[in-house]
Amino acid sequence: MKIMMSRALLATLLAGSALTMSAVSAPAAAQVGGIVHDPRNYAQNILTAARTLEQINNQIKQLQNQATSLANEARNLTSLPVSTLQEMQGQVDRTRQLLGEAQRVAFDVGDIQTAFDARYKGAGLTGSQAAMVANAEARWKDSVGAFQDAMKVQAGVVANLAGTGQSIGTLVSASQSAAGALQAAQAGNQILAVQSQQLTDIAAALAAQGRAQMLDAARSAAAEAEGRERFRRFRKGN
């Protein structure tokens, strides 16, 4: 009995060893429903799919970056929707018009030379008594007109200050809210144009004031020369 049980146990152990060896030596594949499943091929397919998905994600990121770059370029190329050039040009034209309305002795080299030859030197100071009186009155009118012109130009410059301040405020606001580099640059250029217009107004006011002062100084010099001529004639008459 013991011999028969030993033989049965030995047979069972041999059968188990045979199954284990066959399982180790067999390829890692299984057949389910007529379809052969290979785990190694399946793992390789998953790895390939993961790499493909990563490449697709990288391409999507690149496209997103390109779209963002194009959007930024579009903003940088957008023009400034605000322009104050027309208002500034109008202010410059008004100041120029005031200068062009100069009375008697205008801002013209030829006109100045003619006026001085006729009323401020030479024969204008040594003519007849009636001529000397007429020239003195003409010189007085030159001075009065020049001072009036200077005050008109200064009044025009002051009137431009309100529009200039409004233009600067508009441009500074547009610059701070600029969508891109082009808008910021255009706002900066217009601010420089406003400053140039202010310098033009200042130059016009100084020119008008200087003209008035020079004509008044010339009138004083002419009056002094005329006084010497009158005194010479008086002494000669005596």
VENLINCOR-V232015 format. One record per residue. N is the residue number from 0. SS is DSSP state (helix for helix, strand for strand, loop for the rest). Layout:
BEGIN
n: {N	N}
ss: {SS	SS}
END
This chain:
BEGIN
n: {0	1	2	3	4	5	6	7	8	9	10	11	12	13	14	15	16	17	18	19	20	21	22	23	24	25	26	27	28	29	30	31	32	33	34	35	36	37	38	39	40	41	42	43	44	45	46	47	48	49	50	51	52	53	54	55	56	57	58	59	60	61	62	63	64	65	66	67	68	69	70	71	72	73	74	75	76	77	78	79	80	81	82	83	84	85	86	87	88	89	90	91	92	93	94	95	96	97	98	99	100	101	102	103	104	105	106	107	108	109	110	111	112	113	114	115	116	117	118	119	120	121	122	123	124	125	126	127	128	129	130	131	132	133	134	135	136	137	138	139	140	141	142	143	144	145	146	147	148	149	150	151	152	153	154	155	156	157	158	159	160	161	162	163	164	165	166	167	168	169	170	171	172	173	174	175	176	177	178	179	180	181	182	183	184	185	186	187	188	189	190	191	192	193	194	195	196	197	198	199	200	201	202	203	204	205	206	207	208	209	210	211	212	213	214	215	216	217	218	219	220	221	222	223	224	225	226	227	228	229	230	231	232	233	234	235	236	237}
ss: {loop	helix	helix	helix	helix	helix	helix	helix	helix	helix	helix	helix	helix	helix	helix	helix	helix	helix	helix	helix	helix	helix	helix	helix	helix	loop	loop	loop	strand	strand	strand	strand	loop	loop	strand	strand	strand	strand	helix	helix	helix	helix	helix	helix	helix	helix	helix	helix	helix	helix	helix	helix	helix	helix	helix	helix	helix	helix	helix	helix	helix	helix	helix	helix	helix	helix	helix	helix	helix	helix	helix	helix	helix	helix	helix	helix	loop	loop	loop	loop	loop	loop	loop	loop	helix	helix	helix	helix	helix	helix	helix	helix	helix	helix	helix	helix	helix	helix	helix	helix	loop	loop	loop	loop	loop	loop	loop	loop	helix	helix	helix	helix	helix	helix	helix	helix	helix	helix	helix	loop	loop	helix	helix	helix	helix	loop	loop	loop	helix	helix	helix	helix	helix	helix	helix	helix	helix	helix	helix	helix	helix	helix	helix	helix	helix	helix	helix	helix	helix	helix	helix	helix	helix	helix	helix	helix	helix	helix	helix	helix	helix	helix	helix	helix	helix	helix	helix	helix	helix	helix	helix	helix	helix	helix	helix	helix	loop	loop	loop	loop	helix	helix	helix	helix	helix	helix	helix	helix	helix	helix	helix	helix	helix	helix	helix	helix	helix	helix	helix	helix	helix	helix	helix	helix	helix	helix	helix	helix	helix	helix	helix	helix	helix	helix	helix	helix	helix	helix	helix	helix	helix	helix	helix	helix	helix	helix	helix	helix	helix	helix	helix	helix	helix	helix	helix	helix	helix	loop}
END
